[in-house]
Amino acid sequence: METSVFRLVAKTTAGLEEILAEELRQLGAENIELLTRAVSFDANQKIMYRANYEARTALRILKPIASFKAANEDKLYDEVSKIHWHSYFNVEKTFAIDAVVGGGRFTHSQFISYKAKDAIVDQFRDRFGERPSVDTNDPDLRINLHIFDDQCSLSLDSSGDSLHKRGYRFVVDKAPINEVLAAGLIMLSGWKADMNFVDSMCGSATIPIEAAMIAMKIPPGYFRKTYGFMKWADYDQQLWEEVMHEADAKISTIGFDIIGSDRSAKAVEIARQNLEKADLLKEIQLFKKPMEELLPPEAPGWLLINPPYGERLEELDLKALYSSIGDSLKRNFKGYKAWVISSDFFTLKHIGLKPSKKYTVYNGPLECRFVCFDIFAGSMKEKKTREAEQQRE
């Protein structure tokens, strides 16, 4: 079964498609194609298992089983009815349908889910005299239905719960950053896990934890217990254990500092509990300090922060906050590369520094800019002098 090659689709957050594609390439995927918020690729069963266990920027790994056109709900019912569902599960198993609808032709994803569900249970009832049950919380088979205009695709969800649910987060602070996005930002920033890493607004510590897992080569699925494919008829437990063993054997230690800090005592306590659950209390240093009081390790270093923005702010003065971030960068983070994600494009300018790089990513529904500031150790005049000297040499 491992040698059989089939097409898969890995879902991700908008802006991380190229990062995910490179991850999948390194895991052995072939014929990789970039899509919108997704990457399609060829894989065998082992690579599918590896993608679920090791791909940090994947939200779900889907296995397409059918695609068709449907102009209305009745046509959708007919097309879903043509699939031999007993090949994938039996009446004793439970199932659920996750529908994603776009394009305007179909508008209610829940109604679409019901229509597809009716087609499946009616087929079982007509053929076997009984029907499988629906379980939206923990189904034996999770089916993904994607519709855009009249283009429909049905896939089996090999992941089960979204892969951003790593299993290490004990509790969350308000407005936490998604684990997949956190890992994606770190990888997008170009951090090579070879120098000190700081998050001076760490909240529940998702960014420092993801940084430590990247640096130590801890698989993102290390703390998860279940995946959707474990309930499939062709589940190969020996192959799955082989995948985990090969990945876990690469786990290593680190020789630099990873630091998380936050001004909120509540956030720091939540972060501490999450570090404890992830068994990273020794690897990540945690401080209760506002950014302006944090003295980071000497340069070179990497800073990556997710400051409050947009709907996360009520009474805080955005302009003053971002201005203070800029002051802290210039005063305490000389020699660092500083990365900031924010949906407040105008307010980002109050940091008072010119970004050297800029990316567009999404934090949930919010379009964000992910920008880099090079904090030079000396003045700009000194920097230009050094660059001129290097060019002459």
C-alpha positions as CSV (number, residue, x, y, z in Angstrom):
1,M,0.0,0.0,0.0
2,E,2.9,2.4,0.8
3,T,4.1,2.3,-2.9
4,S,0.7,3.3,-4.4
5,V,0.9,7.0,-5.4
6,F,-2.1,9.3,-5.2
7,R,-2.9,13.0,-5.2
8,L,-3.3,15.0,-2.0
9,V,-4.2,18.5,-1.1
10,A,-2.6,20.2,2.0
11,K,-4.6,23.2,3.3
12,T,-2.8,26.2,4.8
13,T,-3.2,29.9,5.7
14,A,-3.0,32.4,2.8
15,G,0.5,33.6,2.4
16,L,2.2,30.4,3.5
17,E,1.7,28.3,0.4
18,E,5.4,28.5,-0.7
19,I,6.6,27.6,2.8
20,L,4.3,24.6,2.9
21,A,5.3,23.5,-0.6
22,E,9.0,23.5,0.4
23,E,8.2,21.5,3.6
24,L,6.3,18.9,1.5
25,R,9.2,18.7,-1.0
26,Q,11.6,17.9,1.8
27,L,9.2,15.2,3.0
28,G,9.3,13.5,-0.4
29,A,6.2,14.9,-2.1
30,E,6.4,15.2,-5.9
31,N,4.6,17.2,-8.7
32,I,3.9,20.0,-6.2
33,E,1.4,22.7,-7.3
34,L,0.7,25.9,-5.5
35,L,-3.0,26.7,-5.0
36,T,-4.9,29.4,-3.1
37,R,-4.5,28.6,0.6
38,A,-3.4,25.1,-0.4
39,V,-0.8,22.9,-2.1
40,S,-1.5,19.8,-4.1
41,F,1.1,17.0,-4.5
42,D,1.7,13.4,-5.3
43,A,2.4,11.1,-2.4
44,N,2.2,7.5,-1.1
45,Q,0.8,6.4,2.2
46,K,4.1,7.0,4.1
47,I,4.4,10.6,2.8
48,M,0.8,11.2,3.7
49,Y,1.6,10.1,7.3
50,R,4.7,12.2,7.3
51,A,2.8,15.3,6.1
52,N,0.4,15.0,8.9
53,Y,3.1,14.5,11.5
54,E,5.9,16.8,10.2
55,A,4.5,19.6,8.1
56,R,4.4,22.6,10.4
57,T,2.4,24.9,8.1
58,A,-0.3,22.4,7.0
59,L,-3.8,22.7,8.5
60,R,-5.3,19.6,6.9
61,I,-4.1,16.9,4.5
62,L,-7.0,16.0,2.2
63,K,-7.3,13.0,-0.2
64,P,-9.6,13.9,-3.1
65,I,-12.0,11.2,-4.2
66,A,-14.3,13.0,-6.7
67,S,-14.8,16.2,-8.6
68,F,-17.9,17.3,-10.6
69,K,-20.1,20.2,-11.6
70,A,-23.4,20.9,-9.8
71,A,-25.6,23.8,-10.7
72,N,-28.0,23.2,-7.8
73,E,-28.7,21.2,-4.7
74,D,-30.5,18.4,-6.5
75,K,-27.6,17.9,-8.9
76,L,-25.2,17.9,-5.9
77,Y,-27.3,15.1,-4.4
78,D,-27.2,13.1,-7.6
79,E,-23.4,13.4,-8.0
80,V,-22.7,12.5,-4.3
81,S,-25.0,9.5,-4.8
82,K,-22.8,8.2,-7.6
83,I,-19.8,7.5,-5.3
84,H,-19.6,4.0,-3.8
85,W,-19.4,5.1,-0.2
86,H,-19.4,1.6,1.1
87,S,-15.8,1.4,-0.3
88,Y,-14.8,4.0,2.3
89,F,-16.8,3.0,5.4
90,N,-19.7,0.9,6.6
91,V,-23.0,1.4,8.5
92,E,-21.3,0.8,11.8
93,K,-19.0,3.8,11.3
94,T,-19.8,7.4,11.9
95,F,-19.1,10.3,9.5
96,A,-19.3,14.1,9.2
97,I,-19.2,16.5,6.3
98,D,-17.3,19.8,6.4
99,A,-18.6,22.1,3.6
100,V,-16.7,25.1,2.3
101,V,-18.8,27.2,-0.1
102,G,-17.8,30.2,-2.2
103,G,-18.6,31.9,-5.5
104,G,-22.2,32.8,-5.0
105,R,-24.1,29.9,-6.6
106,F,-24.4,28.1,-3.2
107,T,-24.7,30.3,-0.1
108,H,-25.4,28.1,2.9
109,S,-22.7,25.6,3.8
110,Q,-24.7,23.9,6.5
111,F,-27.6,23.2,4.1
112,I,-25.1,21.9,1.5
113,S,-23.7,19.6,4.2
114,Y,-27.2,18.2,5.0
115,K,-27.8,17.6,1.3
116,A,-24.6,15.7,0.8
117,K,-25.3,13.8,4.1
118,D,-28.7,12.8,2.8
119,A,-27.2,11.4,-0.4
120,I,-24.8,9.2,1.6
121,V,-27.3,7.9,4.1
122,D,-29.9,7.2,1.4
123,Q,-27.4,5.2,-0.5
124,F,-26.6,3.0,2.5
125,R,-30.3,2.6,3.4
126,D,-31.2,1.6,-0.1
127,R,-28.4,-0.9,-0.4
128,F,-28.1,-2.3,3.1
129,G,-31.4,-1.4,4.8
130,E,-29.7,0.7,7.4
131,R,-27.7,3.8,7.6
132,P,-24.5,5.1,9.3
133,S,-24.7,7.8,12.0
134,V,-23.4,11.4,11.8
135,D,-20.9,12.5,14.5
136,T,-19.7,16.0,14.0
137,N,-17.3,15.9,17.0
138,D,-15.3,12.7,16.5
139,P,-16.4,10.9,13.3
140,D,-14.7,7.8,12.0
141,L,-14.6,9.4,8.6
142,R,-14.5,13.2,8.0
143,I,-15.4,14.2,4.5
144,N,-14.5,17.6,3.0
145,L,-16.8,19.2,0.4
146,H,-15.5,22.2,-1.4
147,I,-17.7,24.2,-3.8
148,F,-16.8,27.3,-5.8
149,D,-19.6,28.4,-8.1
150,D,-20.6,25.0,-9.7
151,Q,-17.2,23.3,-9.3
152,C,-17.4,20.7,-6.5
153,S,-14.7,18.4,-5.0
154,L,-15.0,15.7,-2.3
155,S,-12.1,14.7,-0.2
156,L,-11.4,12.4,2.7
157,D,-9.8,14.3,5.6
158,S,-6.7,12.3,6.7
159,S,-6.0,14.7,9.6
160,G,-9.2,14.7,11.6
161,D,-8.8,17.7,13.9
162,S,-7.1,20.7,12.3
163,L,-3.3,20.2,12.5
164,H,-2.9,23.6,14.2
165,K,-4.2,21.8,17.3
166,R,-0.7,20.6,18.3
167,G,-1.7,19.2,21.6
168,Y,0.6,21.3,23.8
169,R,-1.5,24.3,24.5
170,F,-3.0,23.9,27.9
171,V,-4.8,27.3,28.0
172,V,-4.9,30.3,25.8
173,D,-4.6,34.1,26.3
174,K,-7.1,36.2,24.5
175,A,-6.5,36.5,20.7
176,P,-3.8,33.8,20.5
177,I,-1.9,33.4,17.3
178,N,-2.6,30.1,15.4
179,E,0.2,27.6,15.8
180,V,0.4,27.0,12.0
181,L,0.7,30.8,11.4
182,A,3.2,31.1,14.2
183,A,5.4,28.4,12.7
184,G,4.9,29.8,9.2
185,L,6.0,33.3,10.3
186,I,9.1,32.0,11.9
187,M,10.0,30.0,8.7
188,L,9.0,32.9,6.4
189,S,11.3,35.3,8.4
190,G,14.3,33.1,7.5
191,W,15.4,32.3,11.0
192,K,17.9,29.4,10.7
193,A,17.7,28.3,14.3
194,D,21.3,29.4,14.8
195,M,21.0,32.5,17.0
196,N,19.0,33.9,19.9
197,F,15.2,34.3,19.4
198,V,13.0,36.7,21.3
199,D,9.3,37.3,21.5
200,S,8.8,40.3,23.7
201,M,5.0,40.2,23.5
202,C,4.6,36.5,23.8
203,G,1.1,36.1,25.2
204,S,0.5,32.4,25.7
205,A,3.9,31.6,24.2
206,T,2.9,30.1,20.9
207,I,5.6,31.8,19.0
208,P,8.5,30.8,21.4
209,I,7.2,27.2,21.6
210,E,7.0,26.9,17.8
211,A,10.5,28.4,17.5
212,A,11.9,25.9,20.0
213,M,10.2,23.0,18.2
214,I,11.7,24.1,14.9
215,A,15.1,24.5,16.5
216,M,15.0,21.2,18.3
217,K,13.4,19.4,15.3
218,I,10.4,18.3,17.4
219,P,7.7,17.2,15.0
220,P,4.6,19.5,15.1
221,G,2.5,16.3,15.7
222,Y,4.6,15.1,18.5
223,F,2.0,15.8,21.2
224,R,-1.1,14.7,19.2
225,K,-2.6,11.3,19.8
226,T,-5.1,10.9,17.0
227,Y,-5.4,11.5,13.2
228,G,-8.3,10.9,10.8
229,F,-6.4,8.3,8.8
230,M,-6.1,6.1,11.9
231,K,-9.8,5.1,11.4
232,W,-9.4,4.4,7.7
233,A,-9.7,0.8,6.4
234,D,-6.1,0.9,5.1
235,Y,-4.5,2.2,8.2
236,D,-1.0,0.8,8.6
237,Q,0.0,1.1,12.3
238,Q,3.5,-0.4,11.7
239,L,4.1,2.2,8.9
240,W,2.8,5.0,11.2
241,E,5.1,4.0,14.0
242,E,8.0,3.9,11.6
243,V,7.2,7.5,10.5
244,M,7.0,8.7,14.1
245,H,10.2,6.9,15.1
246,E,12.2,8.3,12.1
247,A,11.1,11.8,12.9
248,D,11.5,11.6,16.6
249,A,15.0,10.3,16.2
250,K,16.1,13.7,14.8
251,I,15.1,15.6,18.0
252,S,18.1,17.5,19.3
253,T,19.1,20.2,21.8
254,I,19.8,23.9,21.2
255,G,22.8,26.1,22.1
256,F,21.2,29.5,22.1
257,D,18.5,31.4,24.0
258,I,14.8,31.4,23.2
259,I,13.0,34.1,25.3
260,G,9.4,34.9,25.8
261,S,8.2,38.0,27.7
262,D,5.0,39.8,28.3
263,R,3.8,42.7,30.5
264,S,0.7,40.7,31.6
265,A,1.1,38.5,34.7
266,K,-1.9,36.4,33.5
267,A,-0.3,35.9,30.1
268,V,3.0,34.8,31.6
269,E,1.3,32.3,33.8
270,I,-0.6,30.9,30.9
271,A,2.6,30.7,28.9
272,R,4.4,28.9,31.8
273,Q,1.6,26.3,31.8
274,N,1.9,25.8,28.1
275,L,5.7,25.5,28.3
276,E,5.3,22.9,31.0
277,K,2.9,20.8,28.9
278,A,5.3,21.1,26.0
279,D,8.2,20.1,28.3
280,L,10.1,23.2,27.2
281,L,10.5,25.0,30.6
282,K,14.3,24.5,30.4
283,E,14.6,25.5,26.8
284,I,12.6,28.8,26.9
285,Q,13.2,31.6,29.3
286,L,10.1,33.4,30.4
287,F,9.9,37.0,31.8
288,K,7.1,39.2,33.1
289,K,8.3,42.5,31.6
290,P,7.0,45.1,29.1
291,M,9.0,45.3,25.9
292,E,10.6,48.6,26.9
293,E,12.2,47.0,30.0
294,L,13.3,43.7,28.4
295,L,17.1,43.5,27.9
296,P,17.7,40.8,25.3
297,P,20.8,38.8,24.8
298,E,23.6,40.4,22.8
299,A,23.3,40.6,19.0
300,P,23.1,38.9,16.6
301,G,19.5,38.0,17.4
302,W,16.0,37.5,16.0
303,L,12.9,39.2,17.3
304,L,9.4,38.2,16.2
305,I,6.3,39.8,17.8
306,N,2.6,39.7,17.3
307,P,1.5,43.0,19.0
308,P,-2.1,44.0,19.6
309,Y,-3.9,45.3,16.6
310,G,-7.3,45.8,15.0
311,E,-10.1,44.2,17.0
312,R,-7.8,43.2,19.7
313,L,-7.5,46.8,20.9
314,E,-10.2,48.7,22.7
315,E,-8.7,51.4,25.0
316,L,-5.0,51.1,24.1
317,D,-3.6,53.9,22.0
318,L,-2.3,52.2,18.9
319,K,0.0,55.0,17.8
320,A,1.6,55.3,21.2
321,L,2.1,51.5,21.4
322,Y,3.7,51.2,18.0
323,S,5.9,54.2,18.7
324,S,7.1,52.6,21.9
325,I,7.9,49.4,20.0
326,G,10.1,51.4,17.6
327,D,11.8,53.2,20.6
328,S,12.5,49.8,22.2
329,L,13.9,48.4,19.0
330,K,16.3,51.3,18.5
331,R,17.4,51.3,22.1
332,N,17.6,47.6,23.2
333,F,17.7,45.5,20.0
334,K,20.7,46.8,18.1
335,G,22.1,44.2,15.8
336,Y,18.8,42.3,15.7
337,K,16.4,41.5,12.8
338,A,13.0,42.5,14.1
339,W,9.8,41.0,12.6
340,V,6.3,42.4,13.3
341,I,2.9,41.2,12.2
342,S,0.0,43.6,12.2
343,S,-3.3,44.3,10.4
344,D,-2.9,48.1,11.1
345,F,-0.9,49.1,8.1
346,F,-1.0,52.8,8.8
347,T,-0.1,52.3,12.5
348,L,2.9,50.2,11.5
349,K,4.5,53.4,10.3
350,H,4.6,54.7,13.8
351,I,7.4,52.3,14.6
352,G,9.5,54.9,12.8
353,L,11.7,52.5,10.9
354,K,11.8,51.6,7.2
355,P,11.1,47.9,6.7
356,S,13.6,45.9,4.7
357,K,11.1,43.1,3.8
358,K,7.3,42.9,3.7
359,Y,4.9,40.0,3.2
360,T,1.1,39.7,3.2
361,V,-0.3,37.0,5.4
362,Y,-3.7,36.4,7.1
363,N,-4.4,36.0,10.8
364,G,-7.8,34.4,10.6
365,P,-9.9,36.8,8.5
366,L,-7.5,39.8,9.0
367,E,-5.2,40.7,6.2
368,C,-1.8,41.5,7.8
369,R,1.6,42.8,6.9
370,F,4.6,40.8,8.2
371,V,7.5,43.2,8.1
372,C,11.2,43.1,8.9
373,F,13.3,45.9,10.4
374,D,17.0,45.6,10.4
375,I,18.2,47.3,13.7
376,F,21.7,48.3,12.9
377,A,24.3,48.3,15.7
378,G,25.6,51.7,14.7
379,S,24.2,54.8,13.0
380,M,23.0,54.7,9.4
381,K,26.0,56.8,8.5
382,E,28.3,54.2,10.1
383,K,26.4,51.4,8.2
384,K,26.8,53.2,4.9
385,T,30.5,53.7,5.6
386,R,31.0,50.0,6.3
387,E,29.1,49.0,3.2
388,A,31.3,51.3,1.1
389,E,34.4,49.8,2.6
390,Q,33.2,46.3,1.9
391,Q,32.5,47.2,-1.7
392,R,36.1,48.6,-2.1
393,E,37.6,45.4,-0.7
